Structures are given as structure tokens and as C-alpha cells.
């Protein structure tokens, strides 16, 4: 199960649509350091429910897949990030006996604001257009579109308050759909790796 979320391969027209979103410069300059986000995310192909909680240098990403018959989840992985020490502690919540794995990491780890900022910087040569204003999942958004109708058409809804990409479609496929966003400081305890991770050590490179 991938634990980090590079956006390479993401539809170029969709990236371009994000580029013209109002507040793009402010997003990159004023990225929040404390928040909680819950979203549907299909950036890696398979649609997953993704919860991201951050407070400064501590973060947690919870990924869960579709429900199987009987209600069990097909996938449920939780990773705790120490962004200062560049360590990631991962637990498979379906197979708890597998213990806690730890690895060193660099680059993108799943920050939705960082992902939005990178999208804004990716392409500058397309000609996206603002096509309206809509309320999506309770968020006031500006709607941006690019490309002709069909698989290459991109449509993006950008939160007017935070600049976060709330929803994104590539063709008929929804690849991002933010359900909840809070910029309040989360409880410290939710970002502490469980005791199973206390004795885990990163592999020597």
C-alpha cells in the first residue's frame, strides 16, 4: 500500500484548471500548519477515504478502502508522520499483528494543502476559465474548467476561504472530493503513534 502521494500523472488540464483559481499565490504563502481534512481521493487510481490531521511537525494520514460484504474494510492503513525527523510510522489496522513499520521519507506525504499548492504551480500554459460559483459539501467555491468536453475535460471547485481544492474531476471521474475541513488545532493525543511504534526503528540506508 503506497503511503505517500506524488501527483505525477495527474491530468494536465486538471492541474491547469487549478492554476487559475483565485487566491493561488496566497495558498502557497499561507499554508496552514494545523488542520483536519476528510476527503475521497482517487489520485492514485483506486478511490480511498483519506483523513489527514496535522499540527506543526506532527501529522497523521488514515486511508481506508471500500467496504467488503459484511461491512469490513478492504484496506485500512494509518501512518503517523514526524515531519521534523522525516520518519513515518505505519500500522495496518486490519492486520494488527503485523506490528508497526517505520521508514525514512522525503517529499510529499499527503498534505492536501501542499498538494493543492503543487497543482497550482504545475502548469502555466493552459487556458482555464472560471465558469461559476457553487456551494459544494458546504463550502463556497469558485468553479474552474479547462479542455473540451470528454475524457480530457477538467473541472475544479476551489474553496474561496482557504484556497483548498474541494472537488476535482477529470472527464467524468471525481478524483478529489473534500467532505470536511477544520483549521482548528487538533488534540495532541491523536497525533501520537501507538506504543507498538515506540521500539520500531527505521531501516539503515
N, C-alpha and C positions, 0 to 999 in steps of 0.2 A: 504494500500500500504506500503510494507516494505521500510524503509528509510535507513537501514544500511545493510552491505553486507558481512556477515561472509562467509568464503569459505568452511565451513564444508559440507561434502557430495560431494565435487568436486572429480572427478575421480582420484584415487590414482596414476594411471600410468601417467596421465597428469601432476600431481604435480611432479612426479619423473622426467619426461622429462624436466621440468623447472629447476630442481635441478642442472643438469649438464651444464646449459647454461653458456658460458664464461662470466666472469665479475660478477658472482653471489655474491662474497664477497664484491665487490665494490658497488653493488647496495644497499646492506643493510647498508653500512657505509656512502654512499654519496647520500642519498635520497634527491632529490631536494625539496626545500620548496616553489618554485614559478613556476607555470606551468599552461597550459591549455591542456586538453585532450578531444577528442571526439571519442567515440567508440560504436560499437554494443556490448551488454553484455547480455548473456543468462545464467549467473552464477546462477540465481535464478529460472531457468526453462523457464519463459516467456522472449522472446527476447525483449530488450528495447534499445532505443538510449540513451546513457548516456554521459553527458558532465560534466566534473569536472574541476573547476578552483580554484586555491589555491594561496595565498600569505601569507606565515608565518602562523599565528594563525587564519586566516580567510579563509573560503572555501565556495564553492557553488557547489551543485550537482543538475543537471537538468535531470529528467527522463521523457521520452515520449514513448508511446506505438505506436502500428500500427495505420495507418490511416483508418478511417471508410468511408463508402460510402459518398461522398460529400466533403471529404478532412479533416474532423475534426479528431482530435487525440482521441484515445480511453482512453488514460491516459496522463496527463501532470502535474507532481509534481516537485516543486523546493524547495530545502532545503538549508538554509544558516547556516553554522556551525561557532560557536565561539569555536575554539579548546582549547583555554586557559580557558574559563569559562565552557566548556563542556555543551553548550546549542545548540540546533538545532531548527531553526525556519522554519516551513514548510507551503507552500502555494499550494493549489490545483488550478492550473491556469485554469482548465475547470469550476470549481465552485468557483469563486472568492468571492461570498457572504458568503462562509463558514469561511472566515477570516484566521488568522494566528494562527497555533497551535505551541506550544513550549514545548520542553521536555528536560530533562537532558539526556545525553548519555555518554557511555564509550565504549572503544574498537574501532573496525573497523567502519569507517563511509563511506568508498567508495574510499579511496585514491588508485589510480591504481598502484603507485609505492610501497606502503605498501603491497597491495595485491600480487604483484609480489614477494616482499621480503619474505612474509609469505609462498607463494607457494614454493620458493627456499628452505625454512627451513623445510617443512612438512615431506618429506620422503627422506631417505638416502639409502634404501635397494634395490631399483630397479636398473636396468642397462640400462639407456637411452643411445642413441647413436646419434652422430652428423651425419646427412645424407646429408648435403649440405649447400649452401649459396644461398639465394634468395632475390630479391627485392620485398617487399610486401607493397602496398599502399604508395610507395615512400620511404620506409625505407629499408636500407641494414640490412639483418637479417641472423643469423645462424639458421639452422633448426635442431630441436631435435625430435627424435621419440623413443617410447617405446611400448612394447607389440606386440603381434601377430596381424595380420590383423583381423578386426572385431570390435565389439562394445567396446572392451577394449583397442583398439589401441589409442595411444595419439600422437599428433603431435603439436609442439610448434615452433613458429617463434620468436626469441629474437633479439631486436634491438642491433646492435653492438656498437652503440654510447652511449645509455643511460642504457642498460640492461633491459628496459621495455619489458614485454611480449606483442608483437604487435598482434599476432594472435594465437589462440589455438583451437584445435579440439579434441573432444572425440568421437572416432568412426567416423561417417560421420557428426556429428553435430559441427558446429562452435559455440564456447561459448564466445570467445573474438575476436574482430576484430577492432583494433585501426585505425581510419581514419585520425586523425590529432593529432599532438603533438607540442607544443611550450614550451620552457623553459624560455621564456621572462616573465618579471614581468607584470601581468595583470593590467588593470586600476582599481584603488581602488574602484571606484563607483560601479563596477559590483558585488562587494562582500558585499555591504551594504544592509541589509534587508529592504524591503519597510516600509513605515510609518505604515502600518497595524500591523506590528510586534512590534512597539515601546511600546505599552501598554500591550502586552501579557506577561504573567508570567508563569513560569514553575510550574507544579503541585508539591505540597509539598509531600515529601516521608518520 
